[in-house]
């Protein structure tokens, strides 16, 4: 017998996601938010001057995806990520389908790996959709023009586009850490709603801790701070410190959560359904 | 299963269960609701971890061997569960993929035909009736081409026609050589389908053995209505036939071969006791079950226990 591996589970997880309405809620939000943002720019005066790159959104469309990264950090991307990561194990447990797949020929470890990859793919796809739609809509609105970086230096449009892509990649790392936390809650709570809301609350709590007086020293080590690490690309010379810190701090949050989820999933009693 | 136990906090759901399913058996696992049947089956299939003891399938412990222990086993615990947003066929394709694809995938059409779902295979499972989901559960099990089929209360929730069809399907699969372990709280179902039976109550096995032996042990019984029940009872006692007048007023006669009963009827005639009705019946599983589970008799006459070691598995 050919024993199925994580890849089989992963591909079926993607097929299942493609057949569920909630999948399109998150992806729809990832597409609509940039369009709404650009529409607001088109029909109204002014710009979000209080955030980085906000003042440049009328000069270069490439500023739009960067502003959306900052706005999306608060709840949009954590919510989209939580929608699937928090649901992907708990829903199967609740509906009883976990026992259906765990009485086939696939090992629990591979089921977990397939589900983890699917949740990560979903988060990456949502982010990529936002990025592409924001670049296209922003360019249509403000043109494919050079961008002014955080050091006040002009950056060619082509190089800016590459930096935007790199920024989205770096931004994905803490988002994946949030996904790991969602998976952990999904495995632990066996309750989809609790896991989704809990993941979002976790992301919001990180931001709250960062602004509490007396706790500012913790800020470099909060997951929410790493969602701004990409700004290092827009300094001259490139500031690698926040970027590298973003990688290891995200790993420090994400990997233990993933390990807890894995061990819980491996050893748990499956009683749902 | 050997000394298989599961404890939830203070509550012992399954208490040192020992039982063996032999190849070719249609094995009834009978007990009232909450007796521990489903918990035992979950442990057998590796879905939950035993607190103590071990369950083995063809010699492999699911807790040690993981999915490898289930290679020759299929079935479902409680109701079979599928993805409601996928069609019946897609659900089976998913199951086949998780079985390694290939052979399992090729058996999908055959299995759908067998459970009479071929014409609804493209519909979403969310639109299926309970009975159709049960049948899809059987189809999902059969694509694995198992040697042992584990079914947990397969007729629960079905209408009479659905129950009849499901029993017919199980009988047919068993006649094709499939070993079946069937949990049920329906005695008629177990009596109709199974050749061996285990009775569980409060997490403990009260009986494990051949159904025929069990029914014989319950004894051949006769019921008599006569013109004078008291005198008929006295004559039965004189002839050495165990008897008692039941709640319905009928005289229950147990033991005694045909020759003795023939003499008894002659004696009744000589004594001027008219026979209104004399019926013969085999012992019933229901009678035995209630004796065991409600303590009508503390120690019903059990048939000789199997000398097999109580290791778990179909061999």
Interface residues (C-beta under 8 A of the other chain):
Chain A: X1 X2 X3 X4 X8 X9 X12 X15 X16 X19 X20 X95 X96 X97 X99 X100 X101 X102 X103 X104 X105 X106 X107 X108 X267 X269 X270 X271 X273
Chain B: X42 X45 X46 X47 X48 X49 X66 X67 X70 X71 X73 X74 X75 X76 X77 X78 X79 X80 X81 X82 X83 X84 X85 X86 X94 X95 X97 X98 X99 X100 X101 X102 X140 X144
